[in-house]
């Protein structure tokens, strides 16, 4: 039963994030100060203000060392500066300090006959917890940090380590789309295992997202379509 379970779409640990059980809200809201710090640090990073971004993420980390977002942000700043070893250290530190999260599982959306009612339903849904079945806890460390570390290890040429980190992220949260895409692309583009290996990853991601009634992932389908297009183009070229 999912009702008694605790899988978060955020990088926060399940102990501080808003949780639901049998449609009722549990726990306390996210820490506003950390949310604001990470929000503005991310904006600074996107605008190339790396010093300001680093300061914001460090302040957020000091406020709550168990929140995964500051470690991810600080590692991105380090990578942008070319310090991959520091980026790796920060991600490993985050993995050791941060708990896994959870994802909210909702009932499937009912189809509405008239189109003009759909927007109203979508607005109401944001304030309605009644369609929540329960939550599923991550079964391991923070999957966002594991996937990010896997991507970094892949850049450093440590392909076996990268593959294992993607698998760890998936074991922790089976519906983690980014980990499935990273694993598929590693196996097809780098390890040359063929389209069937990538297809198995994308199909698994699709299945796991459906299992929690999550919306389809454009990230998964875009990567999948790109792989299939390249495969068909290569087959056509070999026949001509």
C-alpha positions as protocol buffer text, in pm:
chain_id: "A"
residue {
  index: 1
  type: UNK
  ca { x: 0 y: 0 z: 0 }
}
residue {
  index: 2
  type: UNK
  ca { x: 127 y: 346 z: -88 }
}
residue {
  index: 3
  type: UNK
  ca { x: -81 y: 519 z: 177 }
}
residue {
  index: 4
  type: UNK
  ca { x: 160 y: 453 z: 459 }
}
residue {
  index: 5
  type: UNK
  ca { x: 473 y: 507 z: 256 }
}
residue {
  index: 6
  type: UNK
  ca { x: 678 y: 817 z: 249 }
}
residue {
  index: 7
  type: UNK
  ca { x: 987 y: 1005 z: -313 }
}
residue {
  index: 8
  type: UNK
  ca { x: 1057 y: 1394 z: -326 }
}
residue {
  index: 9
  type: UNK
  ca { x: 1069 y: 1591 z: -646 }
}
residue {
  index: 10
  type: UNK
  ca { x: 1283 y: 1839 z: -454 }
}
residue {
  index: 11
  type: UNK
  ca { x: 1635 y: 1786 z: -324 }
}
residue {
  index: 12
  type: UNK
  ca { x: 1515 y: 1822 z: 33 }
}
residue {
  index: 13
  type: UNK
  ca { x: 1512 y: 1538 z: 279 }
}
residue {
  index: 14
  type: UNK
  ca { x: 1179 y: 1387 z: 372 }
}
residue {
  index: 15
  type: UNK
  ca { x: 1217 y: 1491 z: 734 }
}
residue {
  index: 16
  type: UNK
  ca { x: 1170 y: 1860 z: 653 }
}
residue {
  index: 17
  type: UNK
  ca { x: 961 y: 1854 z: 337 }
}
residue {
  index: 18
  type: UNK
  ca { x: 583 y: 1858 z: 330 }
}
residue {
  index: 19
  type: UNK
  ca { x: 457 y: 1499 z: 339 }
}
residue {
  index: 20
  type: UNK
  ca { x: 117 y: 1343 z: 287 }
}
residue {
  index: 21
  type: UNK
  ca { x: -51 y: 1030 z: 415 }
}
residue {
  index: 22
  type: UNK
  ca { x: -400 y: 926 z: 314 }
}
residue {
  index: 23
  type: UNK
  ca { x: -454 y: 1268 z: 160 }
}
residue {
  index: 24
  type: UNK
  ca { x: -357 y: 1460 z: 474 }
}
residue {
  index: 25
  type: UNK
  ca { x: -65 y: 1701 z: 494 }
}
residue {
  index: 26
  type: UNK
  ca { x: 205 y: 1606 z: 745 }
}
residue {
  index: 27
  type: UNK
  ca { x: 517 y: 1773 z: 877 }
}
residue {
  index: 28
  type: UNK
  ca { x: 612 y: 2135 z: 822 }
}
residue {
  index: 29
  type: UNK
  ca { x: 664 y: 2355 z: 518 }
}
residue {
  index: 30
  type: UNK
  ca { x: 1000 y: 2395 z: 348 }
}
residue {
  index: 31
  type: UNK
  ca { x: 1242 y: 2642 z: 504 }
}
residue {
  index: 32
  type: UNK
  ca { x: 1172 y: 2971 z: 327 }
}
residue {
  index: 33
  type: UNK
  ca { x: 1518 y: 3117 z: 387 }
}
residue {
  index: 34
  type: UNK
  ca { x: 1693 y: 2823 z: 219 }
}
residue {
  index: 35
  type: UNK
  ca { x: 1445 y: 2828 z: -69 }
}
residue {
  index: 36
  type: UNK
  ca { x: 1515 y: 3198 z: -127 }
}
residue {
  index: 37
  type: UNK
  ca { x: 1892 y: 3160 z: -98 }
}
residue {
  index: 38
  type: UNK
  ca { x: 1899 y: 2872 z: -348 }
}
residue {
  index: 39
  type: UNK
  ca { x: 1660 y: 3053 z: -583 }
}
residue {
  index: 40
  type: UNK
  ca { x: 1872 y: 3368 z: -601 }
}
residue {
  index: 41
  type: UNK
  ca { x: 2200 y: 3170 z: -609 }
}
residue {
  index: 42
  type: UNK
  ca { x: 2066 y: 2979 z: -910 }
}
residue {
  index: 43
  type: UNK
  ca { x: 1977 y: 3308 z: -1080 }
}
residue {
  index: 44
  type: UNK
  ca { x: 2326 y: 3445 z: -1010 }
}
residue {
  index: 45
  type: UNK
  ca { x: 2479 y: 3129 z: -1154 }
}
residue {
  index: 46
  type: UNK
  ca { x: 2270 y: 3151 z: -1472 }
}
residue {
  index: 47
  type: UNK
  ca { x: 2390 y: 3509 z: -1521 }
}
residue {
  index: 48
  type: UNK
  ca { x: 2756 y: 3417 z: -1470 }
}
residue {
  index: 49
  type: UNK
  ca { x: 2784 y: 3575 z: -1124 }
}
residue {
  index: 50
  type: UNK
  ca { x: 2968 y: 3277 z: -979 }
}
residue {
  index: 51
  type: UNK
  ca { x: 3105 y: 3452 z: -669 }
}
residue {
  index: 52
  type: UNK
  ca { x: 2757 y: 3564 z: -564 }
}
residue {
  index: 53
  type: UNK
  ca { x: 2614 y: 3220 z: -644 }
}
residue {
  index: 54
  type: UNK
  ca { x: 2878 y: 3051 z: -433 }
}
residue {
  index: 55
  type: UNK
  ca { x: 2809 y: 3281 z: -139 }
}
residue {
  index: 56
  type: UNK
  ca { x: 2437 y: 3211 z: -158 }
}
residue {
  index: 57
  type: UNK
  ca { x: 2479 y: 2834 z: -174 }
}
residue {
  index: 58
  type: UNK
  ca { x: 2732 y: 2838 z: 110 }
}
residue {
  index: 59
  type: UNK
  ca { x: 2494 y: 3035 z: 329 }
}
residue {
  index: 60
  type: UNK
  ca { x: 2214 y: 2789 z: 249 }
}
residue {
  index: 61
  type: UNK
  ca { x: 2441 y: 2495 z: 330 }
}
residue {
  index: 62
  type: UNK
  ca { x: 2532 y: 2651 z: 663 }
}
residue {
  index: 63
  type: UNK
  ca { x: 2163 y: 2693 z: 747 }
}
residue {
  index: 64
  type: UNK
  ca { x: 2088 y: 2327 z: 678 }
}
residue {
  index: 65
  type: UNK
  ca { x: 2370 y: 2084 z: 589 }
}
residue {
  index: 66
  type: UNK
  ca { x: 2111 y: 1812 z: 516 }
}
residue {
  index: 67
  type: UNK
  ca { x: 1959 y: 2000 z: 218 }
}
residue {
  index: 68
  type: UNK
  ca { x: 2097 y: 1868 z: -113 }
}
residue {
  index: 69
  type: UNK
  ca { x: 2051 y: 2180 z: -326 }
}
residue {
  index: 70
  type: UNK
  ca { x: 2348 y: 2383 z: -197 }
}
residue {
  index: 71
  type: UNK
  ca { x: 2590 y: 2095 z: -262 }
}
residue {
  index: 72
  type: UNK
  ca { x: 2460 y: 2057 z: -616 }
}
residue {
  index: 73
  type: UNK
  ca { x: 2486 y: 2432 z: -675 }
}
residue {
  index: 74
  type: UNK
  ca { x: 2836 y: 2458 z: -529 }
}
residue {
  index: 75
  type: UNK
  ca { x: 2952 y: 2164 z: -742 }
}
residue {
  index: 76
  type: UNK
  ca { x: 2819 y: 2337 z: -1055 }
}
residue {
  index: 77
  type: UNK
  ca { x: 3009 y: 2654 z: -964 }
}
residue {
  index: 78
  type: UNK
  ca { x: 3327 y: 2449 z: -914 }
}
residue {
  index: 79
  type: UNK
  ca { x: 3277 y: 2272 z: -1248 }
}
residue {
  index: 80
  type: UNK
  ca { x: 3222 y: 2600 z: -1428 }
}
residue {
  index: 81
  type: UNK
  ca { x: 3554 y: 2719 z: -1284 }
}
residue {
  index: 82
  type: UNK
  ca { x: 3721 y: 2401 z: -1408 }
}
residue {
  index: 83
  type: UNK
  ca { x: 3780 y: 2247 z: -1065 }
}
residue {
  index: 84
  type: UNK
  ca { x: 3629 y: 1902 z: -1119 }
}
residue {
  index: 85
  type: UNK
  ca { x: 3798 y: 1751 z: -815 }
}
residue {
  index: 86
  type: UNK
  ca { x: 3638 y: 2009 z: -584 }
}
residue {
  index: 87
  type: UNK
  ca { x: 3305 y: 1950 z: -756 }
}
residue {
  index: 88
  type: UNK
  ca { x: 3339 y: 1578 z: -687 }
}
residue {
  index: 89
  type: UNK
  ca { x: 3429 y: 1642 z: -323 }
}
residue {
  index: 90
  type: UNK
  ca { x: 3122 y: 1863 z: -275 }
}
residue {
  index: 91
  type: UNK
  ca { x: 2886 y: 1607 z: -426 }
}
residue {
  index: 92
  type: UNK
  ca { x: 3031 y: 1327 z: -214 }
}
residue {
  index: 93
  type: UNK
  ca { x: 2993 y: 1546 z: 94 }
}
residue {
  index: 94
  type: UNK
  ca { x: 2631 y: 1611 z: 4 }
}
residue {
  index: 95
  type: UNK
  ca { x: 2559 y: 1242 z: -52 }
}
residue {
  index: 96
  type: UNK
  ca { x: 2702 y: 1157 z: 290 }
}
residue {
  index: 97
  type: UNK
  ca { x: 2507 y: 1433 z: 469 }
}
residue {
  index: 98
  type: UNK
  ca { x: 2173 y: 1438 z: 288 }
}
residue {
  index: 99
  type: UNK
  ca { x: 1896 y: 1188 z: 331 }
}
residue {
  index: 100
  type: UNK
  ca { x: 1687 y: 1072 z: 41 }
}
residue {
  index: 101
  type: UNK
  ca { x: 1353 y: 1236 z: -26 }
}
residue {
  index: 102
  type: UNK
  ca { x: 1017 y: 1109 z: -144 }
}
residue {
  index: 103
  type: UNK
  ca { x: 769 y: 1155 z: -424 }
}
residue {
  index: 104
  type: UNK
  ca { x: 400 y: 1223 z: -389 }
}
residue {
  index: 105
  type: UNK
  ca { x: 176 y: 967 z: -558 }
}
residue {
  index: 106
  type: UNK
  ca { x: -156 y: 1097 z: -693 }
}
residue {
  index: 107
  type: UNK
  ca { x: -464 y: 935 z: -834 }
}
residue {
  index: 108
  type: UNK
  ca { x: -485 y: 932 z: -1215 }
}
residue {
  index: 109
  type: UNK
  ca { x: -649 y: 1246 z: -1355 }
}
residue {
  index: 110
  type: UNK
  ca { x: -1007 y: 1201 z: -1467 }
}
residue {
  index: 111
  type: UNK
  ca { x: -1081 y: 1307 z: -1823 }
}
residue {
  index: 112
  type: UNK
  ca { x: -1299 y: 1615 z: -1844 }
}
residue {
  index: 113
  type: UNK
  ca { x: -1557 y: 1634 z: -2121 }
}
residue {
  index: 114
  type: UNK
  ca { x: -1546 y: 2005 z: -2188 }
}
residue {
  index: 115
  type: UNK
  ca { x: -1216 y: 2171 z: -2256 }
}
residue {
  index: 116
  type: UNK
  ca { x: -1302 y: 2498 z: -2082 }
}
residue {
  index: 117
  type: UNK
  ca { x: -1321 y: 2319 z: -1745 }
}
residue {
  index: 118
  type: UNK
  ca { x: -969 y: 2178 z: -1763 }
}
residue {
  index: 119
  type: UNK
  ca { x: -789 y: 2497 z: -1671 }
}
residue {
  index: 120
  type: UNK
  ca { x: -1012 y: 2545 z: -1367 }
}
residue {
  index: 121
  type: UNK
  ca { x: -944 y: 2188 z: -1256 }
}
residue {
  index: 122
  type: UNK
  ca { x: -569 y: 2237 z: -1295 }
}
residue {
  index: 123
  type: UNK
  ca { x: -580 y: 2553 z: -1083 }
}
residue {
  index: 124
  type: UNK
  ca { x: -789 y: 2387 z: -814 }
}
residue {
  index: 125
  type: UNK
  ca { x: -561 y: 2084 z: -812 }
}
residue {
  index: 126
  type: UNK
  ca { x: -266 y: 2293 z: -694 }
}
residue {
  index: 127
  type: UNK
  ca { x: -459 y: 2367 z: -372 }
}
residue {
  index: 128
  type: UNK
  ca { x: -628 y: 2028 z: -335 }
}
residue {
  index: 129
  type: UNK
  ca { x: -461 y: 1742 z: -148 }
}
residue {
  index: 130
  type: UNK
  ca { x: -757 y: 1506 z: -183 }
}
residue {
  index: 131
  type: UNK
  ca { x: -619 y: 1332 z: -494 }
}
residue {
  index: 132
  type: UNK
  ca { x: -299 y: 1230 z: -314 }
}
residue {
  index: 133
  type: UNK
  ca { x: -279 y: 857 z: -246 }
}
residue {
  index: 134
  type: UNK
  ca { x: 43 y: 865 z: -45 }
}
residue {
  index: 135
  type: UNK
  ca { x: 417 y: 901 z: -82 }
}
residue {
  index: 136
  type: UNK
  ca { x: 707 y: 671 z: -169 }
}
residue {
  index: 137
  type: UNK
  ca { x: 1038 y: 718 z: 11 }
}
residue {
  index: 138
  type: UNK
  ca { x: 1373 y: 705 z: -164 }
}
residue {
  index: 139
  type: UNK
  ca { x: 1536 y: 378 z: -63 }
}
residue {
  index: 140
  type: UNK
  ca { x: 1890 y: 519 z: -66 }
}
residue {
  index: 141
  type: UNK
  ca { x: 2091 y: 844 z: -79 }
}
residue {
  index: 142
  type: UNK
  ca { x: 1977 y: 1158 z: -260 }
}
residue {
  index: 143
  type: UNK
  ca { x: 1925 y: 1050 z: -626 }
}
residue {
  index: 144
  type: UNK
  ca { x: 1986 y: 1400 z: -766 }
}
residue {
  index: 145
  type: UNK
  ca { x: 2334 y: 1411 z: -612 }
}
residue {
  index: 146
  type: UNK
  ca { x: 2411 y: 1053 z: -718 }
}
residue {
  index: 147
  type: UNK
  ca { x: 2314 y: 1130 z: -1078 }
}
residue {
  index: 148
  type: UNK
  ca { x: 2516 y: 1454 z: -1077 }
}
residue {
  index: 149
  type: UNK
  ca { x: 2822 y: 1272 z: -942 }
}
residue {
  index: 150
  type: UNK
  ca { x: 2775 y: 1005 z: -1209 }
}
residue {
  index: 151
  type: UNK
  ca { x: 2778 y: 1272 z: -1480 }
}
residue {
  index: 152
  type: UNK
  ca { x: 3096 y: 1419 z: -1332 }
}
residue {
  index: 153
  type: UNK
  ca { x: 3269 y: 1080 z: -1311 }
}
residue {
  index: 154
  type: UNK
  ca { x: 3175 y: 1021 z: -1674 }
}
residue {
  index: 155
  type: UNK
  ca { x: 3343 y: 1350 z: -1769 }
}
residue {
  index: 156
  type: UNK
  ca { x: 3653 y: 1234 z: -1583 }
}
residue {
  index: 157
  type: UNK
  ca { x: 3653 y: 909 z: -1783 }
}
residue {
  index: 158
  type: UNK
  ca { x: 3550 y: 683 z: -1495 }
}
residue {
  index: 159
  type: UNK
  ca { x: 3278 y: 505 z: -1691 }
}
residue {
  index: 160
  type: UNK
  ca { x: 3229 y: 208 z: -1459 }
}
residue {
  index: 161
  type: UNK
  ca { x: 3191 y: 438 z: -1159 }
}
residue {
  index: 162
  type: UNK
  ca { x: 2951 y: 660 z: -1352 }
}
residue {
  index: 163
  type: UNK
  ca { x: 2733 y: 365 z: -1451 }
}
residue {
  index: 164
  type: UNK
  ca { x: 2717 y: 240 z: -1093 }
}
residue {
  index: 165
  type: UNK
  ca { x: 2619 y: 586 z: -964 }
}
residue {
  index: 166
  type: UNK
  ca { x: 2334 y: 609 z: -1218 }
}
residue {
  index: 167
  type: UNK
  ca { x: 2217 y: 265 z: -1105 }
}
residue {
  index: 168
  type: UNK
  ca { x: 2238 y: 374 z: -741 }
}
residue {
  index: 169
  type: UNK
  ca { x: 2023 y: 678 z: -820 }
}
residue {
  index: 170
  type: UNK
  ca { x: 1768 y: 454 z: -992 }
}
residue {
  index: 171
  type: UNK
  ca { x: 1767 y: 207 z: -704 }
}
residue {
  index: 172
  type: UNK
  ca { x: 1707 y: 495 z: -466 }
}
residue {
  index: 173
  type: UNK
  ca { x: 1427 y: 643 z: -681 }
}
residue {
  index: 174
  type: UNK
  ca { x: 1309 y: 424 z: -970 }
}
residue {
  index: 175
  type: UNK
  ca { x: 1120 y: 712 z: -1135 }
}
residue {
  index: 176
  type: UNK
  ca { x: 1426 y: 944 z: -1148 }
}
residue {
  index: 177
  type: UNK
  ca { x: 1410 y: 1036 z: -1518 }
}
residue {
  index: 178
  type: UNK
  ca { x: 1752 y: 1206 z: -1539 }
}
residue {
  index: 179
  type: UNK
  ca { x: 1929 y: 896 z: -1408 }
}
residue {
  index: 180
  type: UNK
  ca { x: 1755 y: 673 z: -1665 }
}
residue {
  index: 181
  type: UNK
  ca { x: 1848 y: 912 z: -1948 }
}
residue {
  index: 182
  type: UNK
  ca { x: 2210 y: 938 z: -1829 }
}
residue {
  index: 183
  type: UNK
  ca { x: 2236 y: 558 z: -1806 }
}
residue {
  index: 184
  type: UNK
  ca { x: 2083 y: 512 z: -2153 }
}
residue {
  index: 185
  type: UNK
  ca { x: 2315 y: 766 z: -2313 }
}
residue {
  index: 186
  type: UNK
  ca { x: 2623 y: 622 z: -2140 }
}
residue {
  index: 187
  type: UNK
  ca { x: 2540 y: 272 z: -2260 }
}
residue {
  index: 188
  type: UNK
  ca { x: 2451 y: 371 z: -2617 }
}
residue {
  index: 189
  type: UNK
  ca { x: 2680 y: 666 z: -2699 }
}
residue {
  index: 190
  type: UNK
  ca { x: 2990 y: 576 z: -2495 }
}
residue {
  index: 191
  type: UNK
  ca { x: 2983 y: 202 z: -2423 }
}
residue {
  index: 192
  type: UNK
  ca { x: 2830 y: 128 z: -2768 }
}
residue {
  index: 193
  type: UNK
  ca { x: 2591 y: -134 z: -2634 }
}
residue {
  index: 194
  type: UNK
  ca { x: 2334 y: -65 z: -2906 }
}
residue {
  index: 195
  type: UNK
  ca { x: 1991 y: 88 z: -2925 }
}
residue {
  index: 196
  type: UNK
  ca { x: 1827 y: -204 z: -2743 }
}
residue {
  index: 197
  type: UNK
  ca { x: 2019 y: -116 z: -2425 }
}
residue {
  index: 198
  type: UNK
  ca { x: 1905 y: 245 z: -2445 }
}
residue {
  index: 199
  type: UNK
  ca { x: 1549 y: 145 z: -2528 }
}
residue {
  index: 200
  type: UNK
  ca { x: 1534 y: -74 z: -2219 }
}
residue {
  index: 201
  type: UNK
  ca { x: 1630 y: 228 z: -2004 }
}
residue {
  index: 202
  type: UNK
  ca { x: 1373 y: 459 z: -2163 }
}
residue {
  index: 203
  type: UNK
  ca { x: 1099 y: 199 z: -2136 }
}
residue {
  index: 204
  type: UNK
  ca { x: 1184 y: 149 z: -1769 }
}
residue {
  index: 205
  type: UNK
  ca { x: 1168 y: 524 z: -1706 }
}
residue {
  index: 206
  type: UNK
  ca { x: 831 y: 540 z: -1881 }
}
residue {
  index: 207
  type: UNK
  ca { x: 698 y: 249 z: -1676 }
}
residue {
  index: 208
  type: UNK
  ca { x: 818 y: 389 z: -1342 }
}
residue {
  index: 209
  type: UNK
  ca { x: 669 y: 733 z: -1410 }
}
residue {
  index: 210
  type: UNK
  ca { x: 336 y: 574 z: -1498 }
}
residue {
  index: 211
  type: UNK
  ca { x: 352 y: 369 z: -1180 }
}
residue {
  index: 212
  type: UNK
  ca { x: 335 y: 686 z: -967 }
}
residue {
  index: 213
  type: UNK
  ca { x: 86 y: 858 z: -1204 }
}
residue {
  index: 214
  type: UNK
  ca { x: 348 y: 1122 z: -1292 }
}
residue {
  index: 215
  type: UNK
  ca { x: 310 y: 1316 z: -1618 }
}
residue {
  index: 216
  type: UNK
  ca { x: 516 y: 1193 z: -1916 }
}
residue {
  index: 217
  type: UNK
  ca { x: 873 y: 1324 z: -1914 }
}
residue {
  index: 218
  type: UNK
  ca { x: 964 y: 1532 z: -2220 }
}
residue {
  index: 219
  type: UNK
  ca { x: 1329 y: 1483 z: -2120 }
}
residue {
  index: 220
  type: UNK
  ca { x: 1293 y: 1104 z: -2152 }
}
residue {
  index: 221
  type: UNK
  ca { x: 1096 y: 1113 z: -2478 }
}
residue {
  index: 222
  type: UNK
  ca { x: 1326 y: 1370 z: -2644 }
}
residue {
  index: 223
  type: UNK
  ca { x: 1635 y: 1161 z: -2566 }
}
residue {
  index: 224
  type: UNK
  ca { x: 1458 y: 842 z: -2673 }
}
residue {
  index: 225
  type: UNK
  ca { x: 1338 y: 993 z: -3002 }
}
residue {
  index: 226
  type: UNK
  ca { x: 1689 y: 1126 z: -3074 }
}
residue {
  index: 227
  type: UNK
  ca { x: 1836 y: 778 z: -3026 }
}
residue {
  index: 228
  type: UNK
  ca { x: 1575 y: 612 z: -3250 }
}
residue {
  index: 229
  type: UNK
  ca { x: 1622 y: 877 z: -3521 }
}
residue {
  index: 230
  type: UNK
  ca { x: 2000 y: 828 z: -3524 }
}
residue {
  index: 231
  type: UNK
  ca { x: 1955 y: 450 z: -3539 }
}
residue {
  index: 232
  type: UNK
  ca { x: 1713 y: 470 z: -3834 }
}
residue {
  index: 233
  type: UNK
  ca { x: 1941 y: 720 z: -4012 }
}
residue {
  index: 234
  type: UNK
  ca { x: 2242 y: 491 z: -3965 }
}
residue {
  index: 235
  type: UNK
  ca { x: 2043 y: 192 z: -4095 }
}
residue {
  index: 236
  type: UNK
  ca { x: 1930 y: 387 z: -4401 }
}
residue {
  index: 237
  type: UNK
  ca { x: 2287 y: 499 z: -4474 }
}
residue {
  index: 238
  type: UNK
  ca { x: 2423 y: 143 z: -4452 }
}
residue {
  index: 239
  type: UNK
  ca { x: 2162 y: 18 z: -4701 }
}
residue {
  index: 240
  type: UNK
  ca { x: 2230 y: 293 z: -4959 }
}
